[in-house]
Amino acid sequence: MKISYNWLKQFIKLPNNPEETGHLLTDLGLEVEGIQKFQSIKGGLEGIVTGHVLSCGPHPNADRLQLCKIDTGNGELLQIVCGAPNIAEGQKVPVATIGTTLYDDKGEPWEIKKGKIRGEASEGMVCSESELGLGTSHDGIMVLQDDLQPGMPVAGIFEIENDHVFEIGLTPNRADAMSHWGVARDLKAGYQQQDLSLELITPSVSSFHVDSRSFRIPVHVDDSSLAPRYCGLTISGITVKESPKWLQNRLKAIGINPKNNIVDISNYVMHELGQPLHFFDADKIAGNEIHVKTLPAGTKFTTLDEVERELHEEDLMICDTEKPLALAGIFGGLGSGVTENTTRIFLESAYFNPVSVRKSAKRHGLSTDASFRFERGVDPNITEYAIKRAALLIKEMAGGEITSDIDDLYFRKIEDFQVFLTFEKVNKLIGQNLAEETIKSILASLEIRVNNVTETGMGLTIPSYRVDVQREADVIEEILRVYGYNNIEFGTKFNASVSNSTKFEDYKLQNIISNQLVGQGFYETMANSLTSPAYTKLSEQVKEEYNVDILNPLSQDLSVMRQSLLFSGLEAVSYNLNRKQENLKFFEFGKTYHNFPGSREESKHLSIFVSGGRHRESWNSPASTGNFFFLKAILQQLFERLGITKPGFGEVKSDIFSEGLSINFGKKKLAEFGVVKKAVLKHFDIGQEVLYADLNWDLVLETAKAQKIKFTAIPKFPVVRRDFALLLDNDIKYHQIEEIALQTEKKLLKEVDLFDVYEGKNLPEGKKSYAVSFMFQDEHKTLTDNQVDKVMKKLQQRFEKELQAELR
């Protein structure tokens, strides 16, 4: 949210500079994320001076150019080449001197430099309105008043507004601060704590009166729960034209482009007071009646952006007797807005149900300044005041007369909140004893009324516009932010508690695995648990009926809880690939959510992603791509670190993997990993291979806790290695060889490894060759060749018998 410093000073006479005011706003909870300088004319006309054209003649080498001698008041005449048809001797003109920076239509800077044009020196530039940012005309140079002195800065002639604009990171609960008035109100409370009593200046509406009652548009509200308060008023005889400069500057400072006086007043009052308004062309209201109601589902309505929308039966609409005119509190309709031909308008100022506005805005994918405020809750008691303020501004800038009384339909007054505040709770939550008078002073500065005071506390009335302050804890938070978090003293005593926990606590094992993966070159990611429902179409394992839906989603892309960590991880992969980061290794600890029939479940997972090279290219190490077996090795090391040794592997059938394996321990499936299918990657615009592993972290924790880790001394005796080259059928898997070998010799055989695979020339059809190594070791003595040969013979016999293997 943008707040203008000059605009704030209309409400409160600020004693400090913008930087100090920004610090106070941040201390008050309205965090200032940045302060930008604003000039109504970019560059502030710096370097532009008044020049007196002493002579003006044709350029010797160009028919359309003039060679001018111009006095700029410094005692030297400048020679400037000018192509404007209206330049003439004796004129006073704006001159951009050498080194001056001007700005083009897009706001891009360019510098005036000394140079030659068609062979003649040019020592500056005579400017037009558009080149200075003072107008749109660029047909010729701008001619100034004759009585100006040469050398006089042009900035002193025109009213240039210099301002500072605060970019405030407004939290959703601070609906009261969605305007300059609301921010000024907070500043008043903050300065009062600094013993500065500043007056809050309220824009006066005392001059409001009805000029005639010649044109009234009655208002009918069908459902008062959706529109608890609605005010309407007509003004006739207006002239739609350009707004005055001061109003344009106010809007430009906060990033709003001025359109015309009527639209600009609507925006001005909204950002001034926080009350959105809507103005209708009264002559386009059929039947001269306004009906605030819902319409049947499927009703067509075209909004101002020329998009035809289908209405929901719960959408609150502003209608006439024939058609809808606007989505209440969100967006106007194409056929009812104010144009340059409008002479009569109907003003709307209302308080709409925040939940209703939010649902409709999200349903139609619309987010406007008005909906932003209505969704959070505007002040229901400012509605009439805001319409009077707007009406007076319209009369001032557009003429006309007020031709009806204000129709104010306020069905049931929205009452202030009642809260009882205990002194004990204040001191306990703040951690410091505050004086009773200090608390009262802060509450009064926040317009919180103290009704009664007892020994234990006080009864309070909270203004209805403070929708975020409804509990005792909320009031204490208000006291603390105004008192100042930085003013809370720290005690010298420090209390801490030590809890007994096992080494298998989730966070401990998570840290162990995180450190291991980071050490292997992985980066940890944190993705949003909210995701798009469209991902259910990418895999049958993610079912639409199992989605946990969000009741009030921020957007359609974030409307369900994720059932898998795969898609959020692929979003991160795609994001990095699009930014030329091609070697990626990610992991994430996160939860998945399922709405199963009869129960909702959430479970924790660890996801691992590998794409591209294992490491960056280097002159002393060849480039290697992360492949299926690289990821398998990573997972084996991970399980070994947790004490889960020798897990089993099985085939996995999944529509997200083109090839994959599962990692099992007993009957538990701990993980699945493999190569993600190209069809899934295509959805994320990923063109290179991605490897993905999904570990059920809850099961991994459960399995790790059940393992008993034994420590043994490192053997002192050497290892003996023997190799076999086995000719096997193509359908034989390596794990079959490993299982048979370990079953045959359980004591001396320590490790089995596959170090070469060959298929192709010189082998019988349907055969392949595996080169397998066997590592033997006796922990108590040195092995002899005879002992090893006996074991190798047993292994050969079993391979030949059970796998029909042959030695090559």
C-alpha positions in Angstrom: 0.0 0.0 0.0 1.3 3.4 -1.0 1.0 6.4 1.4 1.9 10.0 0.4 3.9 12.0 3.0 2.4 15.3 1.7 -1.1 13.8 1.8 -0.6 12.7 5.4 0.4 16.3 6.3 -3.1 17.4 5.4 -4.4 15.4 8.4 -1.6 15.9 10.9 1.2 18.4 11.1 4.2 16.0 11.2 7.2 17.3 13.2 9.8 15.0 11.6 11.2 14.3 8.2 9.9 11.4 6.1 12.7 9.0 7.3 11.8 9.5 11.0 8.1 9.2 10.2 8.8 5.9 8.4 10.6 4.6 11.5 7.7 5.5 13.7 5.2 3.8 11.3 7.3 0.6 11.4 7.4 0.7 15.2 3.6 1.0 15.2 3.3 -2.2 13.1 2.8 -0.5 9.7 6.1 -1.7 8.3 7.6 0.7 5.8 9.3 -1.4 3.2 10.7 1.5 1.3 10.5 5.3 0.7 10.4 6.6 -2.8 10.8 10.2 -4.0 8.0 11.5 -6.2 8.1 14.6 -8.4 5.0 15.7 -10.3 7.4 16.4 -13.2 10.1 13.8 -13.4 13.5 15.3 -12.8 12.0 18.5 -11.3 13.0 20.6 -14.4 16.5 20.6 -12.9 19.0 22.2 -15.3 16.2 23.9 -17.3 16.7 27.7 -17.5 14.9 30.6 -19.2 16.6 31.6 -22.4 16.2 34.8 -24.5 16.4 34.2 -28.3 18.6 37.1 -29.5 18.8 35.9 -33.1 17.4 33.1 -35.2 18.5 32.3 -38.8 18.4 29.4 -41.2 20.9 26.6 -40.8 23.5 26.7 -43.7 23.3 23.0 -44.3 19.6 22.1 -43.5 16.4 23.7 -44.8 14.2 22.9 -41.8 16.6 23.8 -39.0 17.3 27.2 -37.4 20.6 28.4 -36.0 19.9 30.4 -32.8 21.9 32.6 -30.4 20.4 32.4 -27.0 21.2 34.3 -23.8 20.8 32.1 -20.7 22.0 34.8 -18.2 25.5 33.6 -17.6 27.3 36.2 -19.7 27.9 33.9 -22.7 25.6 33.3 -25.7 24.8 29.7 -26.6 24.5 28.5 -30.1 21.6 26.0 -30.4 20.3 24.2 -33.5 16.5 24.1 -33.3 14.0 22.4 -35.7 10.8 23.9 -34.2 8.7 25.9 -36.7 7.5 28.4 -34.1 10.9 29.6 -32.7 11.5 33.3 -33.3 13.8 36.1 -32.3 12.9 37.9 -29.1 11.1 34.9 -27.5 11.7 33.6 -23.9 12.1 29.9 -24.1 13.0 26.9 -21.8 16.6 25.8 -22.5 18.1 22.5 -21.4 21.7 23.2 -20.8 24.6 20.7 -21.3 24.5 17.9 -18.8 20.7 18.2 -18.1 18.8 15.0 -17.9 15.4 14.8 -19.6 12.9 11.9 -19.7 11.1 10.3 -22.6 7.4 9.2 -22.7 8.4 5.9 -21.0 10.3 7.6 -18.2 13.7 6.6 -19.5 16.4 9.2 -18.9 18.6 10.8 -21.6 21.3 13.5 -21.2 21.8 16.7 -23.2 25.3 16.7 -24.7 27.3 19.1 -26.7 27.5 18.1 -30.3 27.2 19.0 -34.0 24.0 18.9 -36.1 24.7 19.1 -39.8 28.1 20.5 -39.2 27.1 23.2 -36.8 27.7 23.2 -33.0 24.7 22.9 -30.7 25.2 23.8 -27.0 21.9 22.8 -25.6 18.3 22.2 -26.5 15.2 24.4 -26.7 12.3 22.3 -25.3 8.7 21.6 -26.0 5.9 20.9 -23.5 6.1 17.2 -23.9 9.9 17.1 -23.6 9.6 18.9 -20.2 6.7 16.8 -19.0 4.4 19.9 -18.8 2.0 18.8 -21.5 1.4 16.6 -24.5 2.1 19.1 -27.3 5.3 18.5 -29.2 4.5 20.5 -32.4 6.8 23.3 -31.4 8.9 24.8 -28.6 7.3 26.1 -25.4 7.2 29.9 -25.3 7.4 31.5 -21.8 6.2 34.9 -20.5 8.1 37.9 -21.9 8.9 39.4 -18.4 11.1 36.5 -17.3 14.8 37.1 -16.8 17.3 35.0 -18.8 18.9 32.4 -16.6 15.9 32.1 -14.3 15.3 28.4 -13.4 12.1 27.2 -15.1 11.3 25.0 -12.0 10.4 28.3 -10.1 7.8 29.2 -12.7 5.7 26.0 -12.6 4.2 24.3 -9.5 6.3 21.2 -9.1 5.3 19.0 -6.2 8.0 17.0 -4.4 6.8 14.2 -2.2 7.9 11.1 -0.5 5.9 7.9 -0.8 5.9 5.2 1.8 5.5 1.6 0.6 3.7 -0.1 3.6 3.5 -3.8 3.9 0.0 -3.8 5.3 -1.0 -7.0 7.2 -4.5 -8.3 6.5 -5.7 -7.5 10.0 -5.1 -3.8 9.8 -8.2 -2.8 7.9 -8.3 0.5 9.9 -5.0 1.6 8.2 -6.1 1.2 4.6 -6.1 5.0 4.0 -4.2 8.1 4.7 -6.7 9.0 7.4 -6.1 5.7 9.1 -2.3 6.0 9.0 -2.5 9.6 10.3 -4.7 8.3 13.2 -1.9 5.8 14.1 0.8 8.5 13.9 -1.2 10.6 16.3 -1.2 7.8 18.8 2.5 7.2 18.3 3.5 10.8 18.7 1.4 11.0 21.9 3.6 8.4 23.4 6.5 10.7 22.6 4.7 13.5 24.5 3.8 15.3 21.3 0.1 16.1 21.3 -0.8 16.6 17.6 -4.3 17.6 16.3 -5.9 15.3 13.8 -7.5 17.5 11.1 -10.7 16.0 9.7 -11.9 17.2 6.3 -15.0 19.3 6.9 -18.4 18.4 5.4 -20.3 21.1 7.2 -21.1 22.9 4.0 -23.0 20.0 2.6 -26.6 20.8 1.7 -29.2 19.7 -0.8 -29.6 22.3 -3.5 -32.9 20.8 -4.8 -34.9 17.7 -4.5 -35.7 17.4 -8.2 -34.1 14.1 -9.0 -34.2 11.1 -6.6 -33.2 7.5 -7.3 -34.8 5.3 -4.7 -32.7 2.4 -3.3 -34.0 -1.1 -2.5 -31.9 -3.7 -0.6 -33.2 -7.2 -0.8 -30.8 -8.9 1.7 -29.5 -6.6 4.5 -27.0 -9.3 5.7 -25.1 -8.8 2.4 -25.4 -5.0 2.4 -25.9 -3.9 6.0 -25.6 -0.2 5.0 -26.2 1.5 1.7 -26.1 5.3 0.9 -27.2 6.8 -2.4 -27.2 10.4 -3.7 -27.7 12.2 -7.0 -25.9 15.2 -8.4 -27.0 16.9 -11.6 -25.5 19.3 -14.1 -21.9 18.2 -13.8 -19.2 18.6 -16.3 -16.7 15.8 -16.8 -13.3 17.1 -17.5 -9.7 17.0 -16.4 -8.9 17.1 -12.7 -7.0 20.0 -11.2 -3.2 19.5 -10.9 -3.2 19.1 -7.1 -5.6 16.1 -7.3 -3.7 14.6 -10.2 -0.4 14.9 -8.2 -2.0 13.2 -5.2 -3.1 10.2 -7.3 0.1 10.0 -9.3 2.2 9.9 -6.1 0.5 6.7 -5.1 0.7 5.1 -8.5 -2.8 5.9 -9.9 -3.2 7.4 -13.4 -5.7 10.3 -13.4 -8.7 9.8 -15.8 -11.2 12.6 -15.2 -12.5 14.6 -12.3 -15.3 12.2 -11.4 -13.3 9.0 -11.4 -10.4 10.8 -9.7 -12.6 12.0 -6.9 -13.8 8.5 -6.3 -10.2 7.2 -6.1 -9.2 10.2 -4.0 -11.8 9.7 -1.3 -11.2 5.9 -1.2 -7.4 6.5 -0.5 -8.1 9.4 1.8 -10.8 7.8 4.1 -10.6 4.1 3.2 -14.2 4.1 2.0 -14.7 2.8 -1.6 -17.3 4.7 -3.7 -18.9 4.0 -7.0 -20.4 6.5 -9.4 -23.1 5.6 -12.0 -24.2 7.6 -15.0 -27.8 8.3 -13.7 -29.2 8.5 -17.2 -28.2 4.8 -17.8 -30.1 3.6 -14.7 -33.3 2.1 -16.2 -36.5 2.8 -14.2 -34.6 5.4 -12.0 -34.3 2.8 -9.3 -31.4 0.9 -7.6 -31.9 -2.7 -6.4 -29.2 -4.4 -4.4 -29.8 -8.1 -4.8 -28.5 -11.4 -6.1 -29.4 -12.8 -9.5 -30.0 -16.3 -10.8 -26.9 -18.4 -11.5 -25.7 -18.1 -15.1 -26.8 -14.6 -15.6 -24.5 -12.8 -18.1 -22.7 -9.6 -17.0 -20.0 -7.7 -18.8 -17.6 -5.8 -16.5 -15.6 -2.7 -17.3 -12.7 -4.7 -18.6 -15.1 -5.9 -21.4 -15.1 -9.5 -20.1 -18.5 -11.3 -20.1 -18.9 -13.2 -16.8 -21.4 -15.8 -15.6 -22.8 -14.8 -12.2 -23.1 -17.1 -9.2 -26.4 -17.1 -7.3 -24.5 -15.7 -4.3 -22.9 -12.7 -6.1 -24.4 -9.5 -4.7 -25.2 -7.1 -7.6 -26.2 -3.5 -8.0 -29.0 -3.4 -10.5 -31.6 -1.2 -12.0 -35.1 -2.4 -13.0 -33.8 -4.2 -16.1 -30.2 -5.2 -15.8 -27.2 -5.6 -13.5 -24.9 -2.5 -13.2 -22.0 -3.5 -11.0 -20.6 -6.4 -8.9 -21.2 -4.9 -5.4 -17.9 -3.7 -3.9 -15.8 -5.1 -6.7 -16.2 -3.9 -10.2 -18.5 -1.8 -12.3 -20.3 -2.8 -15.4 -19.4 -1.7 -19.0 -22.7 0.1 -19.7 -23.2 2.2 -16.5 -19.9 4.0 -16.0 -19.3 7.8 -16.2 -18.2 9.1 -19.6 -17.3 12.6 -20.9 -21.0 13.0 -21.9 -22.3 12.3 -18.4 -24.3 15.2 -16.8 -26.1 13.4 -13.9 -24.6 10.8 -11.6 -25.7 8.5 -8.8 -23.2 8.2 -5.9 -23.0 5.0 -4.0 -21.3 4.6 -0.6 -21.9 1.3 1.2 -20.8 -1.2 3.7 -20.9 -4.7 2.1 -20.5 -8.0 3.8 -16.7 -8.8 3.7 -17.1 -12.5 3.3 -19.6 -12.0 0.4 -17.3 -9.6 -1.4 -14.2 -11.9 -0.9 -16.0 -14.9 -2.3 -17.3 -13.1 -5.4 -13.9 -11.5 -6.0 -12.1 -14.9 -5.9 -14.9 -16.6 -7.8 -14.4 -14.2 -10.8 -10.7 -13.7 -10.4 -11.0 -10.0 -9.7 -8.9 -8.0 -7.3 -9.5 -4.3 -7.1 -8.7 -1.5 -4.7 -12.4 -1.5 -3.6 -12.5 -5.3 -3.0 -9.2 -5.1 -1.2 -10.9 -2.8 1.4 -14.3 -4.3 1.5 -12.9 -7.8 2.0 -11.0 -6.7 5.1 -13.9 -4.6 6.5 -14.3 -0.9 6.1 -15.7 1.5 8.8 -19.5 1.1 8.7 -20.0 4.4 10.4 -18.0 6.5 7.8 -20.4 5.6 4.9 -22.5 8.8 5.1 -19.5 11.1 5.8 -17.6 9.7 2.8 -20.5 10.4 0.4 -20.8 14.0 1.7 -17.1 14.5 1.2 -17.2 13.2 -2.4 -20.3 15.3 -3.2 -18.6 18.5 -2.0 -15.5 17.7 -4.1 -17.7 17.0 -7.2 -19.4 20.4 -6.8 -16.1 22.1 -6.4 -14.4 20.4 -9.5 -17.3 19.4 -11.8 -20.0 21.9 -10.9 -23.6 20.9 -10.7 -26.0 20.7 -7.7 -27.1 18.1 -5.2 -30.6 17.0 -6.3 -31.7 14.5 -3.6 -31.4 13.7 0.0 -29.0 10.9 1.0 -30.9 7.6 1.0 -29.2 6.0 4.0 -30.4 2.4 4.5 -28.8 1.2 7.8 -30.9 -1.7 8.8 -29.2 -2.7 12.0 -26.4 -0.6 13.4 -23.1 -2.5 13.7 -22.3 -2.1 17.4 -18.9 -1.4 18.9 -17.1 -4.3 20.7 -17.1 -4.7 24.4 -14.0 -6.1 26.1 -12.9 -6.3 29.7 -9.1 -5.8 30.2 -7.4 -7.1 33.3 -4.2 -5.4 34.5 -2.7 -8.8 35.5 -3.1 -10.1 31.9 -1.5 -6.9 30.5 1.6 -7.2 32.6 1.8 -10.9 32.1 1.7 -10.8 28.3 3.9 -7.7 28.0 6.4 -8.8 30.6 6.6 -5.4 32.2 4.3 -3.6 34.6 2.8 -0.6 32.9 1.2 2.3 34.8 -2.5 2.5 34.7 -2.4 6.0 33.4 -0.1 5.0 30.6 -2.6 2.3 29.6 -5.5 4.7 29.7 -3.5 7.3 27.6 -2.7 4.7 24.9 -6.3 3.5 24.8 -7.6 7.0 24.4 -5.2 7.8 21.6 -6.5 4.7 19.8 -10.1 5.9 20.3 -10.8 3.0 22.6 -13.2 4.2 25.3 -12.8 3.3 28.9 -16.2 2.7 30.4 -15.3 1.8 34.0 -12.3 1.0 36.0 -12.0 -1.6 38.9 -9.1 -2.8 41.0 -8.5 -5.7 38.6 -9.1 -4.1 35.2 -11.3 -1.9 33.0 -14.3 -2.2 30.7 -13.6 -1.0 27.2 -15.6 -0.1 24.1 -13.7 -0.8 20.8 -14.7 1.2 17.7 -16.4 -0.9 15.1 -13.8 -0.1 12.5 -11.2 -2.0 14.5 -12.4 -5.4 13.3 -9.1 -7.0 14.4 -9.5 -6.0 18.1 -12.2 -8.1 19.7 -10.4 -10.0 22.5 -8.4 -9.0 25.5 -5.2 -10.3 23.8 -5.9 -8.0 20.8 -6.2 -5.0 23.1 -2.9 -5.8 24.8 -1.3 -6.1 21.4 -2.5 -2.6 20.6 -1.2 -1.2 23.8 2.2 -2.9 23.2 2.7 -1.7 19.6 1.9 1.9 20.6 3.9 1.8 23.8 6.8 0.4 21.7 8.3 -3.0 21.5 11.7 -1.4 21.8 10.7 0.2 25.1 10.2 -3.2 26.8 13.1 -3.8 29.2 15.0 -7.1 29.3 15.5 -8.6 32.7 18.9 -9.9 33.9 17.5 -13.3 34.9 17.2 -15.9 32.2 15.0 -19.0 32.6 15.3 -22.1 30.5 14.0 -25.6 30.7 15.7 -28.7 29.6 13.6 -31.6 28.3 14.6 -35.2 28.0 14.3 -36.5 24.4 15.5 -39.5 22.5 17.9 -39.5 19.6 15.0 -40.6 17.4 13.1 -37.3 17.7 11.9 -36.2 14.3 13.8 -32.9 14.2 17.1 -34.7 15.2 16.9 -37.3 12.4 15.7 -34.6 10.0 18.8 -32.5 10.8 21.1 -35.5 10.3 19.7 -36.3 6.9 19.6 -32.6 5.9 23.3 -32.2 6.8 24.2 -35.3 4.8 22.3 -34.2 1.7 23.7 -30.7 1.9 27.2 -32.2 2.2 26.5 -34.1 -1.0 25.7 -30.9 -2.9 21.9 -30.7 -2.4 19.9 -27.5 -1.6 16.9 -27.6 0.7 13.6 -26.1 -0.6 10.4 -25.1 1.1 7.3 -25.1 -1.1 3.8 -24.0 -0.4 1.4 -26.6 0.9 -1.3 -25.0 -1.2 -1.3 -26.1 -4.9 -3.4 -26.2 -8.0 -6.3 -28.7 -8.5 -5.2 -29.1 -12.1 -2.3 -31.4 -11.0 -4.8 -34.2 -10.3 -4.9 -34.7 -14.1 -1.2 -35.5 -14.3 -1.3 -38.7 -12.3 -3.9 -41.3 -11.3 -2.2 -41.5 -7.9 -3.4 -38.0 -7.1 -7.2 -38.2 -7.1 -9.5 -35.2 -7.3 -11.9 -36.8 -4.8 -9.1 -36.9 -2.2 -8.4 -33.1 -2.4 -8.6 -31.0 0.7 -10.2 -27.8 -0.6 -9.6 -24.4 0.8 -12.8 -22.5 1.6 -11.5 -19.1 0.7 -8.6 -19.6 -1.6 -6.2 -16.8 -2.5 -6.4 -17.9 -6.1 -7.5 -20.9 -8.2 -3.8 -22.0 -8.4 -3.7 -22.2 -4.6 -7.1 -23.7 -3.9 -6.3 -27.2 -2.6 -3.8 -28.8 -0.2 -1.1 -30.9 -2.0 -1.4 -34.7 -2.2 2.2 -35.1 -3.4 5.5 -33.2 -3.1 6.3 -34.0 -6.8 4.5 -31.1 -8.5 5.8 -28.3 -6.1 9.3 -29.7 -6.6 8.9 -29.7 -10.4 7.8 -26.1 -10.2 11.1 -25.3 -8.5 13.0 -27.3 -11.1 11.3 -25.4 -13.9 11.8 -22.0 -12.2 15.6 -22.7 -12.0 15.9 -24.1 -15.5 14.2 -21.0 -16.9 17.0 -19.0 -15.2 19.8 -21.1 -16.8 20.5 -23.1 -13.6 20.8 -26.6 -15.2 22.5 -28.7 -12.6 20.0 -29.1 -9.8 19.9 -31.2 -6.7 17.0 -30.4 -4.3 15.3 -31.9 -1.3 12.3 -31.0 0.8 10.7 -32.1 4.0 7.0 -31.5 3.8 3.5 -32.8 4.4 0.9 -34.2 2.1 -2.9 -34.0 2.8 -5.7 -36.4 1.8 -9.4 -36.3 2.3 -10.1 -40.0 2.3 -13.6 -41.3 2.7 -14.4 -41.1 6.4 -11.1 -39.5 7.5 -8.6 -36.8 6.6 -4.9 -37.7 6.8 -1.7 -35.8 6.6 1.7 -37.5 6.4 5.3 -36.3 6.3 7.5 -37.0 3.3 11.0 -36.3 2.1 11.3 -35.6 -1.6 14.6 -35.6 -3.5 15.1 -34.2 -7.1 18.2 -34.6 -9.3 18.4 -33.0 -12.8 21.4 -32.2 -15.0 25.1 -32.8 -13.9 26.2 -34.1 -10.6 28.6 -31.1 -10.3 29.8 -28.2 -12.4 32.3 -28.8 -15.2 36.0 -28.6 -14.2 39.3 -29.1 -16.0 40.4 -31.9 -13.7 37.1 -33.8 -13.4 35.0 -35.1 -16.3 31.3 -34.0 -16.5 28.9 -36.6 -15.3 25.1 -36.6 -15.4 23.1 -37.5 -12.3 21.4 -40.8 -13.4 19.1 -43.5 -11.9 22.0 -45.3 -10.1 23.4 -42.0 -8.7 20.0 -41.4 -7.0 19.9 -45.0 -5.8 23.3 -44.6 -4.2 22.2 -41.4 -2.5 19.2 -43.2 -1.0 21.3 -46.2 0.1 23.7 -43.9 2.0 20.7 -42.1 3.5 19.2 -45.3 4.9 22.6 -46.5 6.2 23.0 -43.2 8.0 19.7 -44.0 9.8 20.8 -47.5 10.7 18.4 -49.1 8.2 20.9 -51.5 6.5 20.3 -53.8 3.6 16.8 -52.7 2.6 15.1 -54.6 -0.3 14.3 -53.3 -3.7 11.2 -54.0 -5.8 9.7 -52.9 -9.0 7.2 -50.0 -8.8 4.4 -49.4 -11.2 3.5 -45.8 -11.3 2.3 -43.4 -14.0 4.8 -40.7 -12.9 7.9 -42.9 -13.5 9.1 -44.2 -16.8 11.3 -46.5 -14.8 11.5 -46.8 -11.0 12.1 -48.9 -7.9 10.6 -49.1 -4.5 12.8 -49.5 -1.3 11.2 -51.9 1.2 12.1 -53.0 4.7 10.1 -56.1 5.5 6.5 -55.3 4.5 7.0 -51.6 4.7 7.4 -49.6 1.5 9.8 -46.8 2.7 10.4 -45.0 -0.6 9.8 -44.9 -4.4 12.3 -43.4 -6.8 12.8 -43.3 -10.5 12.9 -41.2 -13.7 9.9 -38.9 -14.1 7.9 -39.4 -17.3 8.3 -36.9 -20.1 4.6 -36.4 -20.2 4.6 -35.0 -16.6 7.7 -32.9 -17.3 6.1 -31.4 -20.4 3.4 -29.8 -18.3 6.1 -27.8 -16.5 8.0 -27.1 -19.7 11.0 -29.2 -18.5 13.1 -30.6 -21.4 15.8 -32.5 -19.5 15.6 -35.7 -17.4 14.5 -35.4 -13.8 15.0 -38.0 -11.1 12.6 -38.1 -8.2 12.5 -39.9 -4.9 9.6 -39.9 -2.5 10.3 -41.2 1.1 7.5 -41.8 3.5 9.2 -40.0 6.4 6.7 -41.2 9.0 7.5 -44.9 8.1 11.3 -44.2 7.9 11.2 -42.7 11.4 9.2 -45.7 12.7 11.7 -48.2 11.1 14.8 -46.3 12.3 13.6 -46.4 15.9 13.2 -50.2 15.7 16.8 -50.7 14.6 19.5 -51.7 17.0 22.9 -50.3 16.0 25.9 -52.4 17.0 29.5 -51.1 17.0 32.4 -53.5 16.3 36.1 -52.9 16.1 37.7 -52.5 12.6 39.2 -55.9 11.6 43.0 -56.1 11.6 43.2 -58.8 8.9 43.2 -58.1 5.1 40.4 -58.4 2.7 40.5 -61.0 -0.2 38.8 -60.2 -3.5 37.8 -62.7 -6.1 35.8 -62.1 -9.3 33.4 -64.0 -11.5 32.4 -63.2 -15.1 29.0 -64.8 -15.4 27.0 -65.5 -18.6 23.3 -65.1 -17.7 19.9 -64.9 -19.2 18.7 -61.3 -19.8 15.9 -61.6 -17.3 18.3 -62.3 -14.4 18.6 -59.4 -11.9 21.7 -58.5 -10.0 19.9 -58.7 -6.6 19.4 -62.4 -7.3 23.1 -63.0 -7.5 23.7 -60.9 -4.4 21.0 -62.8 -2.4 22.4 -66.2 -3.4 25.9 -65.3 -2.5 25.1 -63.9 0.9 23.0 -67.0 1.7 25.8 -69.3 0.6 28.5 -67.8 2.8 27.2 -65.8 5.8 30.4 -65.5 7.8 33.3 -64.7 5.5 31.6 -63.0 2.6 31.4 -59.3 3.5 30.4 -57.6 0.2 29.2 -58.3 -3.3 29.5 -55.8 -6.1 28.7 -55.6 -9.8 31.5 -53.8 -11.6 30.8 -54.5 -15.3 27.8 -55.3 -17.5 28.2 -56.4 -21.2 25.5 -57.1 -23.8 26.0 -57.5 -27.5 28.6 -58.9 -29.9 30.1 -62.3 -29.3 27.4 -63.3 -26.8 24.6 -65.8 -27.5 21.2 -64.2 -28.2 19.2 -63.5 -25.0 22.4 -63.5 -22.9 24.4 -60.9 -21.0 27.6 -60.9 -19.0 27.9 -59.7 -15.4 31.3 -59.1 -13.8 30.9 -59.6 -10.1 33.4 -59.1 -7.3 33.3 -60.9 -3.9 35.1 -59.5 -0.8 36.1 -62.0 1.9 37.4 -61.3 5.4 38.0 -63.2 8.6 37.9 -60.9 11.7 40.3 -63.2 13.7 42.9 -64.4 11.2 44.3 -64.1 7.7 42.4 -66.1 5.1 44.1 -68.7 2.9 43.6 -69.3 -0.8 42.2 -72.8 0.0 39.4 -71.3 2.2 38.5 -68.8 -0.4 38.6 -71.3 -3.3 36.1 -73.6 -1.5 33.6 -70.7 -1.0 34.0 -69.6 -4.6 33.3 -73.2 -5.8 30.1 -73.3 -3.7 29.1 -70.0 -5.2 29.7 -71.2 -8.8 27.7 -74.4 -8.2 24.7 -72.4 -6.9 24.8 -69.9 -9.7 24.9 -72.7 -12.2 22.1 -74.6 -10.6 19.7 -71.7 -9.7 20.5 -69.2 -12.4 21.8 -71.4 -15.1 24.9 -69.3 -15.1 28.1 -70.1 -17.0 31.6 -68.9 -16.3 33.2 -67.0 -19.2 
